[in-house]
């Protein structure tokens, strides 16, 4: 029984220049306690996938597909049902750059209290807030402080604590280490690993494969709105199938003198005018005539790959 199963999920944004197809036929699954890392270049659909899981896509909408959470199809629920029973309570999200959204004129505790009031929480506020702050390894003294008195790493842990406030089972973390120095990044990664040990499942969205490898058992590689490869982390790192995945891994800098990082030539396609066939065809060193047709999902040892090379 899958904990989360996403089937053929598609989403789009309506803009003045037409529809932008940010997600196209995305599928993956997680068992209970498993975590997934979503990697890819900027504007490939990673954040939209996270927002779709929590049904919050500003200016956009889910157009087809299913999201099954604990055997329940959450896209079939009304907005009020989902908000009352799932959003923040079972599925929560740490938004990209969320630490910059803390209100500068209220103390940290006042901001926690406001969150609980918004959700009509009837229990012991102090106990719940103390538990949330402790879960991210912060002292309760931070509750009396204002955001400007905290470091970047502390603010990031505060917004993670806010996402954990109602004890969700699945947390989406969108670029939680962006704009933090390497030592603070390590603290945030260790925190996510600690939350995983407590039984929580995490979707870690990042362009940094090294960070994803520390947290996730499974990895999905996104390109131009599609999940072009999905599987266990070990399989993706040791035996990447898709030429795009191979290119991403080869672009990671190493300390070996004889191995210089490569880069993927060209730019991703315009999602307002998605091309037919494989979307990586213009940048792929292994492209062939057949790539002009849309590749299906070919089964691999632990997932799938969208590439005609594995027909």
N, C-alpha and C positions, 0 to 999 in steps of 0.2 A: 504493500500500500504506500503510494507516494505521499509525502508531506505536502509538497507543492508540485503542480504539474501545469505548465504553460503550453498551450496547443495553438499553433498557427495564428499567433497574435499579430495584428496589424493596427497601426495608429497613424494619424496624419494631423498636420496643422494647416489651417486655412489662412493664407496670407494674401496680401494685395496682388501678388504675382502668381497666385494659384495655390494648389494643395502641395504641401511638402510631405512626402511619404517617409516619415521618420522611422517606422517599424514595418517590416514586411515579412509575414509568415514566420515569426520567431517561435521556436519550441525548445523546451528543456524541462527537466524534472529534478527534484531533490527528495531524498529520503529524510526522515526525522533526524535532526541534529546535524545534517550536512550543511555546508556553506558553499557558495558559488562566487567566483570572481568574474566580472564582466570587463573585458579589456578591448581596446581599440583606439583609433585616432579621435581627435576632437570632432564633434558634430556627426558621429556615426550612429547615434541613437541610444547610447548607453543610459543617459539620464532619463530619456523618454521611457525606456523599459522600466526603470525604477519607479517613475511617476505612475506608470500604468498599473504596477502592482498595488499601489495605494489609491488608485483611481483619482489622481489629481494631476491633470494635464492642462495647465493654463493655456488657453487659446487653441487647444487641440482636442482630439477625441479618439477613443478606441473604435475602430470600424469593423473588426471581425476577430474571431478567435475565442479561446477560453482560458480562464485562470482558475484552476481547481486548488482550493486550500483546505486541507483536512477533509477531503471528499465533498466539499461544498463549492459549487460554481459561483464565485463571488461577483462575476460580471452580470449575473442574472438577478442579483439583489437590487432593491431600490436604493437610491442614494441615502435615504434616512436609515434604512436597515444596515447598510454597510458602515455608515458613520457611527451608528449606535453600538454595533456589535464587533466591528473589525478594525476600523481605522484607529491607530494608536493603541488599541487594546490588545489586538492580536498581531497586527502588521503595522510597523512604525518605520519612519524614515528620517535619517540625518541628512538634511539638504546640503548641497554644495555651497560653501561659504556661509553656513548657518551661524557660525560664531560671530559674524559681523552684524547679525540681526538682533542681538541682545539689546534691550532698551536701556540706554545710558542713564535714565533718570530713576530707575527702580533698582532695588537691591536684587541679588540673585534669588533670595527666598521669595520676594514678592512676585517674581516672574514665574517661579514654580507654582505658587499659590494660584496665580492667574490661569495657568494651564489647567489645574485641577478644577477650578470654578467653571471654566469653559466646557469641561466634560461632565459637569454636575456630579462630581465625586462626593460621596456621602460619608466616607470613612475618616480615619485619623490622618489629617494632612501632614502633621509633623513626622509621624512614623514613616509614611510613604516617601516623603522628601529625604529624610535621613537615610533610608535604605537606598534610594537612587544615587545620592551623593557618595555613599560608601561603596556602591557597586562600581564606581569609576575611580576609586582610590583617592578621593579628596576628603579633606578634613571639613567638618561641619562649620568651621569658622568662615569658610568662603560664602556661606549663605548671607552673612551680614554685609558683604562687600558689593561694590558696584562694578559693572563690567570693566571700566577703565583701570581698576585696581588689579586686574588679573592678567596673567601672561596669555599668549596665544594658545599654548597647549592647555592651560586651565580652562579657557573659554570653550575650547573644542570639547573638552571632557564634560563641561556643563551642558552643552547642547546634546551630547550623547546621553547624559543622565536624564534630560528632559524627554528624549525619545523612549527611554526605558521606564519612565515614571509609572505607566500603567501595566508594566510587566508583559510586554508583547512576546510572542514566540518567534517572530521573524522580523529582523531589522535590516533595512536597506541603508547602507552607508555610501553616500555619493562623494567621492574624492575627499575622504575625511582627513587626509594628511597634506592636502594642498596648502602651500604658503607657510608650512611649518619647517623648522630646521630639522636636521637628521636625528638629533637626540630626541626631540619631541615626537617626531614621526615614530621612532622606536617605541616610545611610551604608548602612543595610540594603538600601534599594532599589538603590543603586549596586552593592552586592555581588551581589544577585540578577541584575542586568543583566550583570555580569561572568561569573557562572556560566552564563548563557544563551549568551554569546559562546563559551564553551568547548564548546558543543554539548548542554548539559543542557536537558531540558524541565522546566518548573515548573508546578505548579498553585498559584496564589496565591489563598487564601481570605481575603476581606476585606469589610467593610461600606463601605470607602472606595474609591469608584470612581476618584478621582484617582490613588491609589497603583496600582491595577490598570492604569490606562492607561499607566503608565510601563513596565510589565513585559510585559504579555500581548498577543499577536497576536489572540487570540480571547477572547470574554467570554460567560459563561453567567449569566443572571439567574434566581435562585431565589426562589420564593414558595410558601410552605406545602407544602414537600416536592417541588415540581415545578420543572423547569427550563423556565420559561415563554418564554424567548427565548435563542437561541444564535446567534452569528455572529462575524464579524470585528470587532475593536475599533472600527475607523473607522466601520463601518456602524452599530454600536450607539450610538456617540456622536453621529454626524451625522444618522442617520435611525432613531431608536428606534421600534419597531413597537408593542410591547405597552404598554397604558396604565400598567402598573406600572413598566416601564422608564422611560417618559416622566416619571412622578411622581418616581422616584428621581433622575433627572438634574435635574429642576426644583427639587429640595430642596437641591442643592449651593449653598452660599453663594458669592456673587461680590462683587467690589469695585465693580461698577456701581451707581450710586446709584438708577437707575430700575428696577432688577430685584431685587425682594425674593424670597428663597427661599420656595417653597411647601412645604406638607407634605401627606402622604397621610392623609386622615381615617380614623378607625376603627382597628381592630386586626386582625391576621391571625386566621384561623379556628383552632379547636381541632383539632389533628391526631389527637387521640384519637377524634374524631367527625367525620371529613372529610365535607364537604358534597358533594352531587352537583352536577354542572355546573362552570362556571368558579369556581375558588376565590377569585378576586378580585372576584366579582360584587357583594358588599356594599359595597365601597369604590370601585368603578369609576365614574367620571363618565360613561362611554359605554356602560354596561350596557344590554342589550336583552333581549327575551323569549328569544331563542335561547341566551343565555348560561346558561340553566338546564340546558342539555345540556353534557356534557364536550367541550371543543374538541379537535380533533385537532392534529397538528403540521403547520402550513401552511408550505410551503417558501418561503424568502426568498433573496435574492441569494447569501448566504454561510452560511446555516444554516436556522433555522426559528423560528416563533413560534406559541404556543398561544393564539390569539385569533380569535373568529368574525368580526372586522372584516376579516380577510384571506382570507375564504372564496373 
